[in-house]
Amino acid sequence: MVIRHLHGAAIWTNIPTTSNVQRTTMARRSTEFEKSFEKLEKIVHRLENEELSLDESLKLFEDGIGLSRFCHAKLEEVERKIELILADAKGEPKTEPFEEEPEEDAD
């Protein structure tokens, strides 16, 4: 709820601010990615661990490819946003590799 002042009187409105709209959109996109990724993981698990008919396997594979492409596109979108945030003074993308965590031996 937003308070707007009109000629000295406070008026309550239910119009969301731009920042609230942006936060809601970002949260929705994040949720879409998370749900898609979870569905993709379940599909991979089923394809690897269950005895499925050829038709069912093909259907799951097609669904998985669609989810994979969606997730990949979202990750590329985030990568571009990060590059914009990290752009140097000339506006050139400044990328830095992520530091890889050392692998622990399972022994």
DAHUPE-V366277 format. One record per run of one state. SS is the DSSP state (@ for helix, = for strand, . for the rest). FROM is the first residue (numbers start at 1). TO is the last residue. If there is no record, write none. Layout:
((SS:FROM:TO) (SS:FROM:TO))
//
This chain:
((.:1:1) (=:2:6) (.:7:8) (=:9:13) (.:14:17) (@:18:49) (.:50:53) (@:54:85) (.:86:107))
//
